[in-house]
Amino acid sequence: MVNRKRKFYKHKRKIIRRIAINEFNIEGHMKSIGYRLLGFSEELLEIGISLFSHMRSSMPAAWLKTVMRYIHNSGNALEVFY
């Protein structure tokens, strides 16, 4: 049981680390989707506010699932950059 929990937390840390590395890429996807598919204005692309950071702080329990759905449901996919 302890070993299973350790593997789970190790995997979770790995995902969080990859997201931290790819935060700029994720932010670009989110702004692009907002502009192209949701009809937001060009101001969205130019503002310095991070949609990704706002989403992380506004829904701490579900931000990862929400961001992944948002990107995948738009037909995009995240490339892993190291």
C-alpha positions as CSV (number, residue, x, y, z in Angstrom):
1,M,0.0,0.0,0.0
2,V,2.8,2.4,0.9
3,N,4.6,1.6,-2.3
4,R,1.5,2.4,-4.4
5,K,1.1,5.8,-2.7
6,R,4.8,6.5,-3.3
7,K,4.5,5.7,-7.0
8,F,1.3,7.8,-7.3
9,Y,3.0,10.9,-5.7
10,K,6.2,10.3,-7.8
11,H,4.0,10.3,-10.9
12,K,2.1,13.4,-9.8
13,R,5.4,15.3,-9.1
14,K,6.6,14.3,-12.6
15,I,3.5,15.7,-14.2
16,I,3.7,19.0,-12.2
17,R,7.3,19.4,-13.2
18,R,6.5,18.9,-16.9
19,I,3.7,21.4,-16.6
20,A,6.0,23.9,-15.0
21,I,8.5,23.5,-17.8
22,N,5.8,23.9,-20.4
23,E,3.8,26.7,-18.8
24,F,4.7,29.1,-21.6
25,N,3.5,26.6,-24.2
26,I,0.2,25.9,-22.3
27,E,-0.4,29.7,-21.9
28,G,0.0,30.1,-25.7
29,H,-2.5,27.3,-26.4
30,M,-5.0,28.7,-24.0
31,K,-4.8,32.2,-25.5
32,S,-5.0,30.9,-29.0
33,I,-8.1,28.8,-28.2
34,G,-9.7,31.7,-26.5
35,Y,-9.1,33.9,-29.6
36,R,-9.9,31.3,-32.3
37,L,-12.7,29.2,-30.9
38,L,-14.3,31.3,-28.1
39,G,-14.3,34.6,-30.0
40,F,-12.3,36.7,-27.5
41,S,-10.8,39.9,-28.8
42,E,-7.1,40.4,-29.8
43,E,-6.6,42.1,-26.5
44,L,-6.5,38.7,-24.9
45,L,-3.4,37.9,-26.9
46,E,-1.7,41.1,-25.9
47,I,-2.4,41.4,-22.2
48,G,0.2,40.3,-19.7
49,I,-2.3,38.4,-17.5
50,S,-1.7,34.6,-17.4
51,L,-4.8,32.6,-18.0
52,F,-3.0,29.5,-16.8
53,S,-1.9,31.1,-13.5
54,H,-5.4,32.4,-13.0
55,M,-7.0,29.0,-13.6
56,R,-4.5,27.4,-11.2
57,S,-5.3,29.8,-8.4
58,S,-9.1,29.9,-8.9
59,M,-9.6,26.2,-8.9
60,P,-6.8,24.5,-7.0
61,A,-8.4,21.0,-6.9
62,A,-9.4,20.7,-10.6
63,W,-7.1,23.0,-12.6
64,L,-5.0,20.2,-14.2
65,K,-8.1,18.3,-15.5
66,T,-9.7,21.5,-16.7
67,V,-6.6,22.7,-18.6
68,M,-6.1,19.3,-20.2
69,R,-9.7,19.1,-21.3
70,Y,-9.6,22.7,-22.6
71,I,-6.6,21.9,-24.8
72,H,-7.6,18.5,-26.0
73,N,-11.3,19.3,-26.7
74,S,-10.1,22.1,-29.0
75,G,-8.2,19.6,-31.1
76,N,-4.8,20.5,-29.9
77,A,-2.2,18.5,-28.0
78,L,0.6,19.4,-25.8
79,E,4.1,18.5,-26.9
80,V,6.5,17.8,-24.1
81,F,9.5,20.2,-24.1
82,Y,12.4,19.7,-21.7
